[in-house]
Amino acid sequence: MSKYSHIQEEAYEANMQLPKLGLVLFTFGNASAADKSLAVFAIKPSGIAYENLSPADMVIVDFNGKIVEGNLRASSDTLTHAVLYKQWKNIGGVAHTHSTYATSWAQAQRDIPIFGTTHADYNTVNIPCAAPMTDEMIKGNYEYETGFQIINCFKEKNLSYQEVEMILVGNHAPFTWGKNAAKAVHNSAVLEYIAKMALLTEQINANAEMLKNALIKKHFERKHGVDAYYGQ
């Protein structure tokens, strides 16, 4: 058994959730699971149908994007995952989809406004949309630069990646992350749900007001605050 079997299994389970949750079509999207102590992560191989995957197919890559173990070509988004793991020390999983509603907001180059308490259960701010990549970045190492497109957005908006675990990449699609691969996929599903509701909200009322601060604080802190009381 490979010493990487634990993250291969974790990455496999995360990837299998993507089609089950309706977040990907065909071979779109990918999820990865990291072991920070070994400085590697396991990620879906490129262009392989989800139903044909097995844990052993997950490719092991280091945080510089170099394949450590595996006979298949790693996901085309591997370098983006690598940058995030290398730059952000406290994440253990990353997910990338082209889910319909979140991707539509990314294509519109818009942050998702915080309209309701469902949004506030996960974030106290609008879900950020990174500016479209510059021509210079596109001509460079595209997937590597996508990682910095995400990181730069968080710096510019003064956001914490440990508090906001999701982003829209302008003209592209969403990325999410978390303490492990399962949480990253969970965040992808939540993001898609919030994106859909925000669109419907604006269709119902184009002048819908943002959620007031008191409700934002209440709903976020009851799940994540010092005195959180949601759940068991």
C-alpha positions as CSV (number, residue, x, y, z in Angstrom):
1,M,0.0,0.0,0.0
2,S,1.3,3.5,-0.9
3,K,2.1,5.9,1.9
4,Y,-0.2,8.3,0.1
5,S,-3.2,6.0,0.1
6,H,-5.0,8.1,2.8
7,I,-5.0,11.2,0.6
8,Q,-5.8,9.3,-2.5
9,E,-8.9,7.8,-0.8
10,E,-9.8,11.3,0.5
11,A,-9.4,12.9,-2.9
12,Y,-11.3,10.1,-4.6
13,E,-14.3,10.4,-2.3
14,A,-14.3,14.2,-2.7
15,N,-14.2,13.9,-6.5
16,M,-17.0,11.4,-6.5
17,Q,-19.2,13.8,-4.7
18,L,-18.9,16.5,-7.4
19,P,-21.2,14.7,-9.9
20,K,-23.5,13.4,-7.2
21,L,-24.1,17.0,-6.1
22,G,-24.7,18.2,-9.6
23,L,-21.6,20.4,-9.6
24,V,-19.9,19.1,-12.6
25,L,-20.7,17.9,-16.2
26,F,-18.7,15.2,-18.0
27,T,-15.1,15.5,-16.8
28,F,-15.3,19.1,-15.7
29,G,-13.9,20.0,-12.3
30,N,-11.6,18.5,-9.8
31,A,-10.9,18.1,-6.1
32,S,-7.7,17.5,-4.2
33,A,-6.6,16.4,-0.7
34,A,-3.3,17.5,0.9
35,D,-1.0,16.0,3.5
36,K,0.9,19.0,4.8
37,S,3.4,16.9,6.8
38,L,4.4,15.1,3.5
39,A,4.1,18.3,1.5
40,V,2.1,16.6,-1.2
41,F,-1.5,16.4,-2.4
42,A,-3.6,13.9,-4.4
43,I,-5.7,15.2,-7.3
44,K,-8.0,13.8,-10.0
45,P,-6.3,12.8,-13.2
46,S,-7.1,14.9,-16.3
47,G,-10.0,14.0,-18.6
48,I,-11.0,10.7,-16.9
49,A,-14.7,10.2,-16.5
50,Y,-15.7,10.1,-12.8
51,E,-17.4,6.7,-13.1
52,N,-14.0,5.2,-14.3
53,L,-12.0,6.6,-11.4
54,S,-10.5,4.6,-8.5
55,P,-8.5,5.9,-5.5
56,A,-5.3,4.5,-7.0
57,D,-5.9,6.8,-10.0
58,M,-5.4,9.9,-7.9
59,V,-2.1,11.5,-8.8
60,I,0.3,12.6,-6.1
61,V,1.9,16.0,-6.6
62,D,4.2,18.2,-4.5
63,F,3.5,21.9,-3.7
64,N,5.6,23.0,-6.7
65,G,3.3,21.0,-9.1
66,K,5.7,18.2,-9.7
67,I,4.3,14.6,-10.0
68,V,5.6,12.4,-7.2
69,E,3.6,9.3,-7.8
70,G,1.2,8.2,-10.5
71,N,1.1,7.0,-14.1
72,L,-1.7,9.4,-15.3
73,R,-1.5,13.1,-16.2
74,A,-2.7,15.2,-13.3
75,S,-5.6,17.6,-13.7
76,S,-5.0,20.6,-15.9
77,D,-5.7,22.8,-12.8
78,T,-3.0,21.1,-10.7
79,L,-0.8,24.2,-10.5
80,T,-3.6,26.3,-9.2
81,H,-4.1,23.8,-6.4
82,A,-0.4,23.7,-5.8
83,V,-0.1,27.5,-5.4
84,L,-3.0,27.6,-2.9
85,Y,-1.5,24.8,-0.8
86,K,1.9,26.4,-0.8
87,Q,0.8,29.9,-0.1
88,W,-2.1,29.2,2.4
89,K,-0.7,27.0,5.2
90,N,-4.0,26.0,6.8
91,I,-6.0,24.4,4.0
92,G,-6.1,20.7,3.4
93,G,-8.5,20.4,0.5
94,V,-9.3,22.4,-2.7
95,A,-12.3,22.0,-5.1
96,H,-12.9,23.5,-8.5
97,T,-16.1,23.2,-10.5
98,H,-17.9,24.9,-13.4
99,S,-21.2,24.7,-11.6
100,T,-24.0,26.6,-13.4
101,Y,-25.0,29.4,-11.1
102,A,-21.6,30.2,-9.5
103,T,-19.9,30.1,-12.9
104,S,-22.6,32.5,-14.2
105,W,-21.7,35.0,-11.6
106,A,-18.0,34.6,-12.4
107,Q,-18.7,35.2,-16.1
108,A,-20.7,38.3,-15.1
109,Q,-17.6,39.4,-13.1
110,R,-19.7,40.1,-10.0
111,D,-19.4,39.4,-6.3
112,I,-22.4,37.6,-5.0
113,P,-24.2,40.0,-2.7
114,I,-25.1,38.9,0.8
115,F,-28.9,39.0,0.6
116,G,-29.9,36.5,3.2
117,T,-29.2,34.5,6.3
118,T,-28.2,31.3,4.3
119,H,-25.3,33.3,2.9
120,A,-24.5,34.7,6.4
121,D,-24.3,31.2,7.8
122,Y,-21.1,30.8,5.9
123,N,-19.8,34.3,5.1
124,T,-20.1,37.8,6.6
125,V,-19.2,39.5,3.2
126,N,-20.1,39.2,-0.4
127,I,-18.5,36.2,-2.1
128,P,-15.6,37.8,-4.0
129,C,-15.1,37.7,-7.7
130,A,-11.5,38.0,-8.7
131,A,-10.8,40.4,-11.6
132,P,-10.2,38.7,-15.0
133,M,-6.7,37.7,-15.6
134,T,-4.4,40.2,-17.4
135,D,-3.1,39.4,-20.9
136,E,0.5,39.1,-19.4
137,M,-0.7,36.5,-16.9
138,I,-2.6,34.6,-19.6
139,K,0.5,34.4,-21.8
140,G,2.6,33.1,-18.8
141,N,2.0,29.9,-16.9
142,Y,-1.8,30.1,-16.9
143,E,-2.8,27.7,-14.2
144,Y,0.0,28.8,-11.9
145,E,-1.1,32.4,-12.4
146,T,-4.7,31.5,-11.6
147,G,-3.6,30.6,-8.1
148,F,-2.1,34.1,-7.7
149,Q,-5.2,35.6,-9.3
150,I,-7.1,34.1,-6.3
151,I,-4.5,35.1,-3.7
152,N,-4.2,38.7,-5.1
153,C,-8.0,39.1,-4.9
154,F,-7.9,38.2,-1.2
155,K,-5.1,40.7,-0.6
156,E,-6.8,43.5,-2.5
157,K,-10.1,42.9,-0.7
158,N,-8.4,42.4,2.7
159,L,-10.1,39.0,3.2
160,S,-8.9,36.0,5.2
161,Y,-8.8,32.7,3.4
162,Q,-9.6,31.0,6.7
163,E,-12.9,33.0,7.0
164,V,-13.9,33.1,3.4
165,E,-13.4,29.6,1.8
166,M,-14.7,30.4,-1.7
167,I,-14.1,32.6,-4.6
168,L,-15.3,33.2,-8.2
169,V,-12.5,33.7,-10.7
170,G,-13.7,36.3,-13.2
171,N,-14.7,34.9,-16.6
172,H,-13.7,31.5,-15.3
173,A,-15.4,29.6,-12.5
174,P,-15.4,29.0,-8.7
175,F,-12.7,27.6,-6.4
176,T,-13.3,26.5,-2.8
177,W,-11.2,25.1,-0.1
178,G,-11.3,24.0,3.5
179,K,-9.6,22.0,6.3
180,N,-10.0,18.8,4.1
181,A,-11.3,17.8,0.7
182,A,-14.7,17.0,2.0
183,K,-15.1,20.5,3.4
184,A,-13.9,22.0,0.1
185,V,-16.6,20.1,-1.8
186,H,-19.2,21.1,0.9
187,N,-18.2,24.7,0.3
188,S,-18.6,24.2,-3.5
189,A,-22.2,23.0,-3.0
190,V,-23.0,25.8,-0.6
191,L,-21.6,28.4,-3.0
192,E,-23.7,27.0,-5.9
193,Y,-26.8,27.1,-3.7
194,I,-26.1,30.7,-2.6
195,A,-25.4,31.8,-6.2
196,K,-28.7,30.4,-7.4
197,M,-30.7,32.1,-4.6
198,A,-28.9,35.4,-5.2
199,L,-29.8,35.3,-8.9
200,L,-33.5,34.5,-8.1
201,T,-33.5,37.3,-5.5
202,E,-32.4,39.9,-8.1
203,Q,-35.0,38.5,-10.6
204,I,-37.8,38.8,-8.1
205,N,-36.7,42.2,-6.8
206,A,-34.0,44.1,-8.8
207,N,-33.7,46.5,-5.9
208,A,-33.4,43.9,-3.1
209,E,-31.5,45.2,-0.1
210,M,-28.4,43.6,1.4
211,L,-28.8,41.7,4.7
212,K,-28.5,44.1,7.6
213,N,-25.4,43.8,9.8
214,A,-27.2,42.6,12.9
215,L,-28.6,39.5,11.0
216,I,-25.2,38.9,9.4
217,K,-23.5,38.8,12.7
218,K,-26.2,36.7,14.4
219,H,-26.3,34.0,11.8
220,F,-22.5,33.7,11.4
221,E,-21.7,33.7,15.1
222,R,-24.3,31.2,16.0
223,K,-22.5,28.7,13.8
224,H,-18.9,29.9,14.0
225,G,-18.6,32.3,17.0
226,V,-17.0,31.7,20.4
227,D,-20.5,30.9,21.8
228,A,-21.8,29.0,18.8
229,Y,-24.8,26.9,19.5
230,Y,-25.7,25.4,16.1
231,G,-25.3,21.6,15.9
232,Q,-24.4,19.0,18.5
